[in-house]
Amino acid sequence: MITVLTATYNRAYTLGRLYESLEKQTNKSFEWVVVDDGSQDETLSLLEEFQQNSSFSIKILQQENAGKHIAINAGVPAGTGDWVLLVDSDDALTSNAIEVINEDLQNLDTHGISGLCYRRADLAGNIIGAVFSDDDTVASKMTPTEAANHFLGDLAYVFKKSALLKHPFPRFKDEIFVPELLIWNRISDEGEILYFCSKYIYLCEYLPDGYSANFFNNLKRNPQGFGLFYKEQVLREAGAVRKLKCIVRYFQCVVFRVSNRRKI
């Protein structure tokens, strides 16, 4: 059993695409846990409609708007799967995604492994980031930081539930975002992550109101979460230039944190 975990906020207009991709899965050995992060649109009624008509189990959780990271914290213990696939509410899966993951879990030695990672592609099937000619059946071991610098694009992670439970996202007052890489790095400190360089299972679209399109505003509004990330990231980056960028970002966060306090 795999738990597909989705945190959503005012995404009623995109959830249908994800739901349809789950209905098309060639392997139905999964459940869908959805955490509604205080949506004010038709998200809840839509999810309830999905729940009544779906060919797989759907669990719906609700919380006051606290951010995707807190929604993930809430969703992980609600799932029954030993492995958790994180999927954003404005994205979708390839029809064989669950089948691919299950086959890899059966064929690989997962002792000491805390996660698997696959590529993401756009809705047309073009891999996002660097493209490699590697055999997509071969998995490479690296850290999430190394992977970010190697693939140059967002990735699709599947983590052991126990690892996510052990490393929940921190919560900061009046902030609703913490970079996911902070937790992915901590998870990899305890168990290796296997990366498939050319195998994609995840389809995504970057929307104008998404986090990727609003990085600087998110940094300004969430300086404690970003500050903690960049403080740890300085030690994880190998190159001097990348370390310097993290230091600069960290001090930006310090300035924003002071500025935000003055506004209060």
Phi and psi restraints in degrees (value plus and minus 20) as a CYANA .aco file:
   2 ILE   PHI    -133.6   -93.6
   2 ILE   PSI     115.8   155.8
   3 THR   PHI    -115.6   -75.6
   3 THR   PSI      99.2   139.2
   4 VAL   PHI    -110.5   -70.5
   4 VAL   PSI      97.4   137.4
   5 LEU   PHI    -131.7   -91.7
   5 LEU   PSI     106.9   146.9
   6 THR   PHI    -149.9  -109.9
   6 THR   PSI     106.6   146.6
   7 ALA   PHI    -119.5   -79.5
   7 ALA   PSI     113.6   153.6
   8 THR   PHI    -157.8  -117.8
   8 THR   PSI     126.5   166.5
   9 TYR   PHI    -165.5  -125.5
   9 TYR   PSI      92.3   132.3
  10 ASN   PHI      32.5    72.5
  10 ASN   PSI      28.6    68.6
  11 ARG   PHI    -141.0  -101.0
  11 ARG   PSI      12.5    52.5
  12 ALA   PHI     -78.5   -38.5
  12 ALA   PSI     -49.0    -9.0
  13 TYR   PHI     -99.8   -59.8
  13 TYR   PSI     -27.2    12.8
  14 THR   PHI    -141.1  -101.1
  14 THR   PSI     -36.3     3.7
  15 LEU   PHI     -81.3   -41.3
  15 LEU   PSI     -50.2   -10.2
  16 GLY   PHI     -79.4   -39.4
  16 GLY   PSI     -57.8   -17.8
  17 ARG   PHI     -84.3   -44.3
  17 ARG   PSI     -62.8   -22.8
  18 LEU   PHI     -86.2   -46.2
  18 LEU   PSI     -64.9   -24.9
  19 TYR   PHI     -79.1   -39.1
  19 TYR   PSI     -65.0   -25.0
  20 GLU   PHI     -82.1   -42.1
  20 GLU   PSI     -56.9   -16.9
  21 SER   PHI     -88.6   -48.6
  21 SER   PSI     -50.6   -10.6
  22 LEU   PHI     -92.7   -52.7
  22 LEU   PSI     -57.9   -17.9
  23 GLU   PHI     -84.0   -44.0
  23 GLU   PSI     -47.5    -7.5
  24 LYS   PHI    -107.8   -67.8
  24 LYS   PSI     -17.0    23.0
  25 GLN   PHI     -82.1   -42.1
  25 GLN   PSI     115.1   155.1
  26 THR   PHI     -95.4   -55.4
  26 THR   PSI     -36.3     3.7
  27 ASN   PHI    -148.7  -108.7
  27 ASN   PSI     100.7   140.7
  28 LYS   PHI    -118.8   -78.8
  28 LYS   PSI       3.4    43.4
  29 SER   PHI    -103.4   -63.4
  29 SER   PSI      43.2    83.2
  30 PHE   PHI    -175.5  -135.5
  30 PHE   PSI     145.6   185.6
  31 GLU   PHI    -148.9  -108.9
  31 GLU   PSI     139.7   179.7
  32 TRP   PHI    -137.7   -97.7
  32 TRP   PSI      96.3   136.3
  33 VAL   PHI    -125.2   -85.2
  33 VAL   PSI     100.7   140.7
  34 VAL   PHI    -137.7   -97.7
  34 VAL   PSI     107.5   147.5
  35 VAL   PHI    -129.4   -89.4
  35 VAL   PSI      93.5   133.5
  36 ASP   PHI    -103.8   -63.8
  36 ASP   PSI      91.3   131.3
  37 ASP   PHI    -107.4   -67.4
  37 ASP   PSI      36.2    76.2
  38 GLY   PHI      54.6    94.6
  38 GLY   PSI      14.6    54.6
  39 SER   PHI     -81.5   -41.5
  39 SER   PSI     128.5   168.5
  40 GLN   PHI    -135.1   -95.1
  40 GLN   PSI     -11.5    28.5
  41 ASP   PHI    -123.1   -83.1
  41 ASP   PSI    -170.6  -130.6
  42 GLU   PHI    -111.8   -71.8
  42 GLU   PSI       1.4    41.4
  43 THR   PHI     -75.7   -35.7
  43 THR   PSI     -71.0   -31.0
  44 LEU   PHI     -82.1   -42.1
  44 LEU   PSI     -67.7   -27.7
  45 SER   PHI     -83.9   -43.9
  45 SER   PSI     -55.5   -15.5
  46 LEU   PHI     -86.8   -46.8
  46 LEU   PSI     -64.1   -24.1
  47 LEU   PHI     -83.2   -43.2
  47 LEU   PSI     -58.6   -18.6
  48 GLU   PHI     -85.7   -45.7
  48 GLU   PSI     -54.9   -14.9
  49 GLU   PHI     -86.3   -46.3
  49 GLU   PSI     -64.0   -24.0
  50 PHE   PHI     -77.5   -37.5
  50 PHE   PSI     -64.2   -24.2
  51 GLN   PHI     -80.5   -40.5
  51 GLN   PSI     -57.5   -17.5
  52 GLN   PHI     -92.2   -52.2
  52 GLN   PSI     -48.2    -8.2
  53 ASN   PHI    -131.7   -91.7
  53 ASN   PSI     -22.3    17.7
  54 SER   PHI     -97.2   -57.2
  54 SER   PSI     135.7   175.7
  55 SER   PHI    -114.0   -74.0
  55 SER   PSI     -12.8    27.2
  56 PHE   PHI    -160.3  -120.3
  56 PHE   PSI     148.0   188.0
  57 SER   PHI     -95.4   -55.4
  57 SER   PSI     113.6   153.6
  58 ILE   PHI    -145.9  -105.9
  58 ILE   PSI     107.8   147.8
  59 LYS   PHI    -134.1   -94.1
  59 LYS   PSI     110.9   150.9
  60 ILE   PHI    -134.0   -94.0
  60 ILE   PSI     106.0   146.0
  61 LEU   PHI    -138.5   -98.5
  61 LEU   PSI     129.8   169.8
  62 GLN   PHI    -146.4  -106.4
  62 GLN   PSI     124.8   164.8
  63 GLN   PHI    -168.6  -128.6
  63 GLN   PSI     140.2   180.2
  64 GLU   PHI     -87.2   -47.2
  64 GLU   PSI     131.7   171.7
  65 ASN   PHI     -77.0   -37.0
  65 ASN   PSI      93.0   133.0
  66 ALA   PHI    -154.9  -114.9
  66 ALA   PSI     -24.3    15.7
  67 GLY   PHI      88.6   128.6
  67 GLY   PSI     136.8   176.8
  68 LYS   PHI     -79.1   -39.1
  68 LYS   PSI     -60.0   -20.0
  69 HIS   PHI     -84.1   -44.1
  69 HIS   PSI     -58.0   -18.0
  70 ILE   PHI     -93.1   -53.1
  70 ILE   PSI     -52.6   -12.6
  71 ALA   PHI     -84.8   -44.8
  71 ALA   PSI     -58.6   -18.6
  72 ILE   PHI     -83.0   -43.0
  72 ILE   PSI     -63.9   -23.9
  73 ASN   PHI     -75.5   -35.5
  73 ASN   PSI     -59.6   -19.6
  74 ALA   PHI     -94.7   -54.7
  74 ALA   PSI     -55.1   -15.1
  75 GLY   PHI     -97.7   -57.7
  75 GLY   PSI     -52.3   -12.3
  76 VAL   PHI     -78.5   -38.5
  76 VAL   PSI     -72.1   -32.1
  77 PRO   PHI     -88.4   -48.4
  77 PRO   PSI     -37.9     2.1
  78 ALA   PHI     -97.4   -57.4
  78 ALA   PSI     -38.8     1.2
  79 GLY   PHI    -101.6   -61.6
  79 GLY   PSI     136.3   176.3
  80 THR   PHI    -126.6   -86.6
  80 THR   PSI     -27.1    12.9
  81 GLY   PHI     -97.3   -57.3
  81 GLY   PSI     132.3   172.3
  82 ASP   PHI     -99.1   -59.1
  82 ASP   PSI     -38.8     1.2
  83 TRP   PHI    -145.5  -105.5
  83 TRP   PSI     124.1   164.1
  84 VAL   PHI    -143.4  -103.4
  84 VAL   PSI     102.2   142.2
  85 LEU   PHI    -121.9   -81.9
  85 LEU   PSI      99.2   139.2
  86 LEU   PHI    -110.0   -70.0
  86 LEU   PSI     103.5   143.5
  87 VAL   PHI    -152.8  -112.8
  87 VAL   PSI     106.0   146.0
  88 ASP   PHI     -92.1   -52.1
  88 ASP   PSI     134.8   174.8
  89 SER   PHI     -92.9   -52.9
  89 SER   PSI     -32.1     7.9
  90 ASP   PHI    -125.3   -85.3
  90 ASP   PSI      -6.1    33.9
  91 ASP   PHI    -138.3   -98.3
  91 ASP   PSI    -190.6  -150.6
  92 ALA   PHI    -173.9  -133.9
  92 ALA   PSI     151.9   191.9
  93 LEU   PHI    -135.1   -95.1
  93 LEU   PSI     132.8   172.8
  94 THR   PHI     -87.6   -47.6
  94 THR   PSI     136.6   176.6
  95 SER   PHI     -84.3   -44.3
  95 SER   PSI     -40.5    -0.5
  96 ASN   PHI    -126.5   -86.5
  96 ASN   PSI      -5.0    35.0
  97 ALA   PHI     -78.1   -38.1
  97 ALA   PSI     -71.6   -31.6
  98 ILE   PHI     -85.1   -45.1
  98 ILE   PSI     -58.9   -18.9
  99 GLU   PHI     -81.2   -41.2
  99 GLU   PSI     -64.3   -24.3
 100 VAL   PHI     -82.0   -42.0
 100 VAL   PSI     -66.9   -26.9
 101 ILE   PHI     -82.4   -42.4
 101 ILE   PSI     -66.4   -26.4
 102 ASN   PHI     -80.7   -40.7
 102 ASN   PSI     -62.2   -22.2
 103 GLU   PHI     -84.4   -44.4
 103 GLU   PSI     -61.0   -21.0
 104 ASP   PHI     -86.7   -46.7
 104 ASP   PSI     -59.5   -19.5
 105 LEU   PHI     -84.5   -44.5
 105 LEU   PSI     -52.8   -12.8
 106 GLN   PHI     -97.1   -57.1
 106 GLN   PSI     -54.1   -14.1
 107 ASN   PHI    -110.9   -70.9
 107 ASN   PSI     -39.9     0.1
 108 LEU   PHI    -117.9   -77.9
 108 LEU   PSI     134.5   174.5
 109 ASP   PHI    -104.7   -64.7
 109 ASP   PSI      85.3   125.3
 110 THR   PHI    -115.0   -75.0
 110 THR   PSI      -8.5    31.5
 111 HIS   PHI     -85.2   -45.2
 111 HIS   PSI     105.2   145.2
 112 GLY   PHI      59.2    99.2
 112 GLY   PSI     -13.9    26.1
 113 ILE   PHI    -120.4   -80.4
 113 ILE   PSI     111.8   151.8
 114 SER   PHI    -123.8   -83.8
 114 SER   PSI     -30.4     9.6
 115 GLY   PHI    -191.1  -151.1
 115 GLY   PSI     141.5   181.5
 116 LEU   PHI    -138.0   -98.0
 116 LEU   PSI     133.3   173.3
 117 CYS   PHI    -160.8  -120.8
 117 CYS   PSI     115.3   155.3
 118 TYR   PHI    -142.9  -102.9
 118 TYR   PSI     152.2   192.2
 119 ARG   PHI    -105.6   -65.6
 119 ARG   PSI     140.1   180.1
 120 ARG   PHI    -128.0   -88.0
 120 ARG   PSI     131.0   171.0
 121 ALA   PHI    -151.6  -111.6
 121 ALA   PSI     141.9   181.9
 122 ASP   PHI     -96.6   -56.6
 122 ASP   PSI     159.0   199.0
 123 LEU   PHI     -85.3   -45.3
 123 LEU   PSI     -37.3     2.7
 124 ALA   PHI    -110.2   -70.2
 124 ALA   PSI     -23.1    16.9
 125 GLY   PHI      71.7   111.7
 125 GLY   PSI      -6.1    33.9
 126 ASN   PHI    -110.1   -70.1
 126 ASN   PSI     102.6   142.6
 127 ILE   PHI     -78.9   -38.9
 127 ILE   PSI     116.2   156.2
 128 ILE   PHI    -108.5   -68.5
 128 ILE   PSI     109.5   149.5
 129 GLY   PHI      76.1   116.1
 129 GLY   PSI    -175.5  -135.5
 130 ALA   PHI     -89.7   -49.7
 130 ALA   PSI     121.9   161.9
 131 VAL   PHI    -129.2   -89.2
 131 VAL   PSI     112.9   152.9
 132 PHE   PHI    -142.3  -102.3
 132 PHE   PSI     138.7   178.7
 133 SER   PHI    -117.5   -77.5
 133 SER   PSI     -10.9    29.1
 134 ASP   PHI     -80.3   -40.3
 134 ASP   PSI     132.1   172.1
 135 ASP   PHI     -83.9   -43.9
 135 ASP   PSI     102.3   142.3
 136 ASP   PHI     -95.1   -55.1
 136 ASP   PSI     -19.5    20.5
 137 THR   PHI    -111.6   -71.6
 137 THR   PSI     -28.3    11.7
 138 VAL   PHI    -118.6   -78.6
 138 VAL   PSI     108.7   148.7
 139 ALA   PHI    -122.7   -82.7
 139 ALA   PSI     117.7   157.7
 140 SER   PHI    -127.2   -87.2
 140 SER   PSI     128.4   168.4
 141 LYS   PHI    -119.5   -79.5
 141 LYS   PSI     108.6   148.6
 142 MET   PHI    -180.2  -140.2
 142 MET   PSI     150.9   190.9
 143 THR   PHI    -106.7   -66.7
 143 THR   PSI     140.5   180.5
 144 PRO   PHI     -78.8   -38.8
 144 PRO   PSI     -54.4   -14.4
 145 THR   PHI     -86.1   -46.1
 145 THR   PSI     -65.2   -25.2
 146 GLU   PHI     -81.7   -41.7
 146 GLU   PSI     -59.6   -19.6
 147 ALA   PHI     -86.1   -46.1
 147 ALA   PSI     -59.9   -19.9
 148 ALA   PHI     -81.3   -41.3
 148 ALA   PSI     -60.4   -20.4
 149 ASN   PHI     -96.5   -56.5
 149 ASN   PSI     -45.2    -5.2
 150 HIS   PHI    -103.4   -63.4
 150 HIS   PSI     -65.3   -25.3
 151 PHE   PHI    -109.2   -69.2
 151 PHE   PSI     -43.9    -3.9
 152 LEU   PHI      36.5    76.5
 152 LEU   PSI      18.2    58.2
 153 GLY   PHI    -191.1  -151.1
 153 GLY   PSI     140.5   180.5
 154 ASP   PHI     -81.9   -41.9
 154 ASP   PSI     128.9   168.9
 155 LEU   PHI    -144.0  -104.0
 155 LEU   PSI     143.8   183.8
 156 ALA   PHI    -127.8   -87.8
 156 ALA   PSI      88.7   128.7
 157 TYR   PHI    -119.2   -79.2
 157 TYR   PSI     123.0   163.0
 158 VAL   PHI    -144.9  -104.9
 158 VAL   PSI      95.2   135.2
 159 PHE   PHI    -132.7   -92.7
 159 PHE   PSI     133.1   173.1
 160 LYS   PHI     -83.3   -43.3
 160 LYS   PSI     116.2   156.2
 161 LYS   PHI     -78.2   -38.2
 161 LYS   PSI     -60.1   -20.1
 162 SER   PHI     -81.1   -41.1
 162 SER   PSI     -54.4   -14.4
 163 ALA   PHI     -90.4   -50.4
 163 ALA   PSI     -60.6   -20.6
 164 LEU   PHI     -88.0   -48.0
 164 LEU   PSI     -55.7   -15.7
 165 LEU   PHI     -87.0   -47.0
 165 LEU   PSI     -55.5   -15.5
 166 LYS   PHI     -94.8   -54.8
 166 LYS   PSI     -45.4    -5.4
 167 HIS   PHI    -146.0  -106.0
 167 HIS   PSI      51.6    91.6
 168 PRO   PHI     -92.1   -52.1
 168 PRO   PSI     139.8   179.8
 169 PHE   PHI     -91.5   -51.5
 169 PHE   PSI     120.1   160.1
 170 PRO   PHI     -91.9   -51.9
 170 PRO   PSI     135.0   175.0
 171 ARG   PHI    -138.0   -98.0
 171 ARG   PSI     112.8   152.8
 172 PHE   PHI    -141.7  -101.7
 172 PHE   PSI     117.2   157.2
 173 LYS   PHI     -78.6   -38.6
 173 LYS   PSI     113.1   153.1
 174 ASP   PHI      46.8    86.8
 174 ASP   PSI      -3.3    36.7
 175 GLU   PHI    -144.3  -104.3
 175 GLU   PSI     127.7   167.7
 176 ILE   PHI    -147.0  -107.0
 176 ILE   PSI      -0.7    39.3
 177 PHE   PHI    -171.1  -131.1
 177 PHE   PSI     116.2   156.2
 178 VAL   PHI    -155.5  -115.5
 178 VAL   PSI     109.9   149.9
 179 PRO   PHI     -75.9   -35.9
 179 PRO   PSI     110.7   150.7
 180 GLU   PHI     -83.7   -43.7
 180 GLU   PSI     -50.7   -10.7
 181 LEU   PHI     -79.3   -39.3
 181 LEU   PSI     -46.4    -6.4
 182 LEU   PHI     -76.8   -36.8
 182 LEU   PSI     -66.9   -26.9
 183 ILE   PHI     -99.2   -59.2
 183 ILE   PSI     -58.4   -18.4
 184 TRP   PHI     -80.1   -40.1
 184 TRP   PSI     -59.2   -19.2
 185 ASN   PHI     -83.3   -43.3
 185 ASN   PSI     -64.0   -24.0
 186 ARG   PHI     -83.8   -43.8
 186 ARG   PSI     -58.3   -18.3
 187 ILE   PHI     -84.0   -44.0
 187 ILE   PSI     -60.6   -20.6
 188 SER   PHI     -90.4   -50.4
 188 SER   PSI     -37.5     2.5
 189 ASP   PHI     -85.6   -45.6
 189 ASP   PSI     -45.6    -5.6
 190 GLU   PHI    -122.7   -82.7
 190 GLU   PSI     -44.9    -4.9
 191 GLY   PHI    -172.5  -132.5
 191 GLY   PSI     122.9   162.9
 192 GLU   PHI     -90.5   -50.5
 192 GLU   PSI     135.2   175.2
 193 ILE   PHI    -136.3   -96.3
 193 ILE   PSI     112.6   152.6
 194 LEU   PHI    -116.7   -76.7
 194 LEU   PSI     109.2   149.2
 195 TYR   PHI    -133.7   -93.7
 195 TYR   PSI     110.5   150.5
 196 PHE   PHI    -118.0   -78.0
 196 PHE   PSI      95.5   135.5
 197 CYS   PHI     -91.1   -51.1
 197 CYS   PSI     -46.2    -6.2
 198 SER   PHI    -150.9  -110.9
 198 SER   PSI     -14.2    25.8
 199 LYS   PHI    -120.8   -80.8
 199 LYS   PSI      96.5   136.5
 200 TYR   PHI    -130.4   -90.4
 200 TYR   PSI     122.5   162.5
 201 ILE   PHI    -149.6  -109.6
 201 ILE   PSI     -20.1    19.9
 202 TYR   PHI    -149.8  -109.8
 202 TYR   PSI     112.5   152.5
 203 LEU   PHI    -136.3   -96.3
 203 LEU   PSI     111.4   151.4
 204 CYS   PHI    -157.2  -117.2
 204 CYS   PSI     141.1   181.1
 205 GLU   PHI    -157.5  -117.5
 205 GLU   PSI     109.9   149.9
 206 TYR   PHI    -112.3   -72.3
 206 TYR   PSI      93.4   133.4
 207 LEU   PHI    -111.7   -71.7
 207 LEU   PSI     135.0   175.0
 208 PRO   PHI     -80.2   -40.2
 208 PRO   PSI     -47.0    -7.0
 209 ASP   PHI    -119.8   -79.8
 209 ASP   PSI      -5.9    34.1
 210 GLY   PHI    -102.6   -62.6
 210 GLY   PSI     149.1   189.1
 211 TYR   PHI     -84.9   -44.9
 211 TYR   PSI     -57.3   -17.3
 212 SER   PHI     -83.5   -43.5
 212 SER   PSI     -53.3   -13.3
 213 ALA   PHI    -104.9   -64.9
 213 ALA   PSI     -26.4    13.6
 214 ASN   PHI    -152.3  -112.3
 214 ASN   PSI      22.9    62.9
 215 PHE   PHI     -78.2   -38.2
 215 PHE   PSI     -71.2   -31.2
 216 PHE   PHI     -84.2   -44.2
 216 PHE   PSI     -60.7   -20.7
 217 ASN   PHI     -84.0   -44.0
 217 ASN   PSI     -57.6   -17.6
 218 ASN   PHI     -85.9   -45.9
 218 ASN   PSI     -59.6   -19.6
 219 LEU   PHI     -80.5   -40.5
 219 LEU   PSI     -62.8   -22.8
 220 LYS   PHI     -88.6   -48.6
 220 LYS   PSI     -56.8   -16.8
 221 ARG   PHI    -103.7   -63.7
 221 ARG   PSI     -39.0     1.0
 222 ASN   PHI    -150.0  -110.0
 222 ASN   PSI      37.9    77.9
 223 PRO   PHI     -89.0   -49.0
 223 PRO   PSI     -47.2    -7.2
 224 GLN   PHI     -92.4   -52.4
 224 GLN   PSI     -64.2   -24.2
 225 GLY   PHI     -84.5   -44.5
 225 GLY   PSI     -66.9   -26.9
 226 PHE   PHI     -86.6   -46.6
 226 PHE   PSI     -58.0   -18.0
 227 GLY   PHI     -81.5   -41.5
 227 GLY   PSI     -63.2   -23.2
 228 LEU   PHI     -83.0   -43.0
 228 LEU   PSI     -61.2   -21.2
 229 PHE   PHI     -81.4   -41.4
 229 PHE   PSI     -71.7   -31.7
 230 TYR   PHI     -88.0   -48.0
 230 TYR   PSI     -49.4    -9.4
 231 LYS   PHI     -84.0   -44.0
 231 LYS   PSI     -63.1   -23.1
 232 GLU   PHI     -95.2   -55.2
 232 GLU   PSI     -52.6   -12.6
 233 GLN   PHI     -88.9   -48.9
 233 GLN   PSI     -46.7    -6.7
 234 VAL   PHI     -76.4   -36.4
 234 VAL   PSI     -59.9   -19.9
 235 LEU   PHI     -99.1   -59.1
 235 LEU   PSI     -38.2     1.8
 236 ARG   PHI    -111.2   -71.2
 236 ARG   PSI     -49.0    -9.0
 237 GLU   PHI     -92.2   -52.2
 237 GLU   PSI     120.6   160.6
 238 ALA   PHI    -108.8   -68.8
 238 ALA   PSI     -56.7   -16.7
 239 GLY   PHI    -106.8   -66.8
 239 GLY   PSI     129.5   169.5
 240 ALA   PHI     -84.6   -44.6
 240 ALA   PSI     -59.5   -19.5
 241 VAL   PHI     -83.9   -43.9
 241 VAL   PSI     -65.3   -25.3
 242 ARG   PHI     -86.0   -46.0
 242 ARG   PSI     -57.8   -17.8
 243 LYS   PHI     -81.7   -41.7
 243 LYS   PSI     -62.3   -22.3
 244 LEU   PHI     -83.5   -43.5
 244 LEU   PSI     -60.8   -20.8
 245 LYS   PHI     -81.5   -41.5
 245 LYS   PSI     -60.0   -20.0
 246 CYS   PHI     -85.1   -45.1
 246 CYS   PSI     -59.5   -19.5
 247 ILE   PHI     -84.0   -44.0
 247 ILE   PSI     -63.5   -23.5
 248 VAL   PHI     -81.6   -41.6
 248 VAL   PSI     -65.7   -25.7
 249 ARG   PHI     -82.6   -42.6
 249 ARG   PSI     -59.0   -19.0
 250 TYR   PHI     -81.1   -41.1
 250 TYR   PSI     -65.4   -25.4
 251 PHE   PHI     -91.2   -51.2
 251 PHE   PSI     -47.2    -7.2
 252 GLN   PHI     -81.6   -41.6
 252 GLN   PSI     -62.0   -22.0
 253 CYS   PHI     -83.6   -43.6
 253 CYS   PSI     -58.7   -18.7
 254 VAL   PHI     -81.1   -41.1
 254 VAL   PSI     -64.4   -24.4
 255 VAL   PHI     -83.9   -43.9
 255 VAL   PSI     -65.3   -25.3
 256 PHE   PHI     -84.3   -44.3
 256 PHE   PSI     -56.6   -16.6
 257 ARG   PHI     -84.2   -44.2
 257 ARG   PSI     -63.3   -23.3
 258 VAL   PHI     -85.0   -45.0
 258 VAL   PSI     -63.5   -23.5
 259 SER   PHI     -81.7   -41.7
 259 SER   PSI     -62.1   -22.1
 260 ASN   PHI     -85.3   -45.3
 260 ASN   PSI     -56.6   -16.6
 261 ARG   PHI     -85.9   -45.9
 261 ARG   PSI     -58.8   -18.8
 262 ARG   PHI     -85.1   -45.1
 262 ARG   PSI     -54.9   -14.9
 263 LYS   PHI     -86.2   -46.2
 263 LYS   PSI     -53.6   -13.6
